[in-house]
Amino acid sequence: MGATSAERIADAVYERLREEIFAGDLAPGARLSVPALAERLEVSRSPVREAVFRLVQDRLASEEPRRGAVVAEIGARELAAIYDVREVLEGLAARLAVENAGRRLVTALREVLGEHERAVRDTDVAAVTEADMRFHELIRRASGNAEVVRLLDGVQTQVRLAMRTTRVMSGPRQAVDDHRAILTAIESGDPDAAERAARAHVFRLRSTLLRQAEDMGDVGAMEDMG
């Protein structure tokens, strides 16, 4: 049974608002007023209300007393706690990917790593971010575990949101080297090595995050923490 017109409109509004949050057009702390958004997007209030509710569920927005829903904000130390969980999940995903996926995964990862290297060389920030996220997505999808995929999808959403609220640089060149180590371990067919490489990558990101957040007073916006 297909989606109704109202559901399709709500989906479109949700995607529009989600991308505006990730793009920074809707800044952290910005009010998500249903009447104002409905007027701006030229739709009725009902699909906007549904879209805002979904944003809250996805932790891209939060409810505040007397203000209603606002765009969520993630500080560096909050993100570090997320990375504690991410380290375990990324390691598990890499292990399962080795156990469940074939050569097609290695080929796809090698291709994305090449795109990542070219983007770093060309200083193409958008392409760097896209390749970085795609690399991790391929691994978690290859894990064959729907719960790992669901949890890491949520983690990735929080990381993208944090890019708007914490200025911390992990170093795109180092990220490429980390990804190459993960690929090498997966290609070797060693699940233990793949898990160690994936966990080491996230552990380094978390350590960099905490160190730089302390130096910078936990302010600004984050880049290249994938």
GILIN-V453152 format. One record per residue. RES is the residue in one letter. PSI is psi in whole degrees, -180 to 180 (999 if undefined). OMEGA is omega in whole degrees, 0 to 359 (* if undefined). NEAR is the number of other C-alpha atoms within 10 Angstrom. Layout:
<<RES,PSI,OMEGA,NEAR> <RES,PSI,OMEGA,NEAR>>
This chain:
<<M,124,185,3> <G,165,179,6> <A,145,177,9> <T,167,178,9> <S,-41,180,9> <A,-40,179,12> <E,-39,179,14> <R,-38,178,13> <I,-44,179,19> <A,-41,178,23> <D,-43,181,18> <A,-41,179,15> <V,-43,179,22> <Y,-49,181,21> <E,-39,179,14> <R,-48,181,13> <L,-39,179,23> <R,-46,180,23> <E,-34,177,13> <E,-35,177,13> <I,-48,181,21> <F,-32,180,18> <A,-12,181,14> <G,3,178,14> <D,-31,171,11> <L,105,188,18> <A,157,175,18> <P,132,181,20> <G,-10,180,14> <A,138,179,16> <R,140,176,20> <L,72,182,22> <S,120,182,17> <V,-48,180,20> <P,-43,182,14> <A,-42,180,13> <L,-40,179,19> <A,-40,179,17> <E,-44,181,13> <R,-40,183,9> <L,-5,177,13> <E,48,175,9> <V,171,178,15> <S,169,183,16> <R,-29,185,18> <S,-52,179,14> <P,-30,177,21> <V,-43,178,27> <R,-43,178,20> <E,-42,180,17> <A,-42,179,24> <V,-40,177,26> <F,-41,179,17> <R,-36,177,17> <L,-38,177,22> <V,-43,178,16> <Q,-37,181,11> <D,1,180,14> <R,23,171,18> <L,-13,176,25> <A,162,178,26> <S,154,179,20> <E,130,178,16> <E,142,178,11> <P,133,176,6> <R,-6,178,6> <R,-21,184,11> <G,-151,182,13> <A,136,176,22> <V,157,176,22> <V,131,184,23> <A,158,178,22> <E,134,180,21> <I,121,177,20> <G,169,183,19> <A,-40,183,27> <R,-33,173,16> <E,-40,180,11> <L,-36,178,19> <A,-38,178,20> <A,-38,177,11> <I,-39,181,16> <Y,-27,173,21> <D,-45,180,14> <V,-40,182,14> <R,-38,180,21> <E,-46,180,22> <V,-45,183,16> <L,-41,179,22> <E,-37,177,28> <G,-44,179,25> <L,-42,180,22> <A,-42,179,29> <A,-43,178,31> <R,-49,182,26> <L,-34,179,22> <A,-40,177,25> <V,-41,184,26> <E,-26,188,16> <N,-20,186,13> <A,160,180,17> <G,-156,183,14> <R,-23,180,12> <R,-35,179,10> <L,-45,180,20> <V,-44,180,19> <T,-45,181,13> <A,-41,180,15> <L,-40,179,25> <R,-39,179,18> <E,-45,180,13> <V,-38,178,20> <L,-39,176,21> <G,-42,178,15> <E,-39,179,17> <H,-46,181,27> <E,-43,179,19> <R,-40,180,15> <A,-40,177,19> <V,-44,180,20> <R,-36,181,12> <D,-1,183,11> <T,43,178,12> <D,95,187,12> <V,-44,181,14> <A,-43,181,10> <A,-35,176,17> <V,-49,181,24> <T,-44,181,19> <E,-46,181,15> <A,-39,179,25> <D,-51,181,22> <M,-37,181,18> <R,-38,179,18> <F,-49,181,20> <H,-35,180,21> <E,-42,179,18> <L,-41,182,18> <I,-47,183,26> <R,-35,176,28> <R,-35,181,20> <A,-11,181,22> <S,-27,181,23> <G,10,182,16> <N,109,185,15> <A,-33,181,12> <E,-39,176,11> <V,-43,179,18> <V,-46,181,20> <R,-46,182,12> <L,-42,181,14> <L,-30,172,21> <D,-43,178,16> <G,-40,177,13> <V,-44,181,18> <Q,-36,176,17> <T,-43,179,15> <Q,-37,178,19> <V,-44,179,21> <R,-39,177,21> <L,-42,182,28> <A,-22,177,27> <M,-18,180,24> <R,-5,189,22> <T,-7,183,23> <T,112,181,24> <R,94,177,21> <V,131,182,25> <M,126,178,16> <S,-15,183,19> <G,103,183,14> <P,-33,179,23> <R,-42,179,13> <Q,-37,179,13> <A,-40,177,23> <V,-44,180,19> <D,-41,178,14> <D,-45,181,18> <H,-37,178,22> <R,-38,178,17> <A,-39,177,19> <I,-45,179,25> <L,-44,180,23> <T,-42,180,17> <A,-42,179,22> <I,-42,180,29> <E,-32,180,19> <S,-15,181,13> <G,19,182,17> <D,103,183,15> <P,-34,178,21> <D,-45,180,15> <A,-39,179,20> <A,-43,179,28> <E,-44,180,25> <R,-43,182,20> <A,-42,180,25> <A,-43,180,28> <R,-38,179,22> <A,-38,179,18> <H,-50,182,21> <V,-37,177,24> <F,-42,178,18> <R,-42,179,16> <L,-46,181,24> <R,-42,180,24> <S,-42,177,14> <T,-43,180,18> <L,-51,183,25> <L,-42,181,17> <R,-47,182,14> <Q,-33,178,18> <A,-39,178,22> <E,-42,180,13> <D,-33,187,10> <M,1,179,13> <G,21,175,9> <D,47,179,19> <V,165,172,15> <G,-147,184,16> <A,146,188,17> <M,146,177,22> <E,150,171,20> <D,46,179,21> <M,25,182,24> <G,999,*,22>>
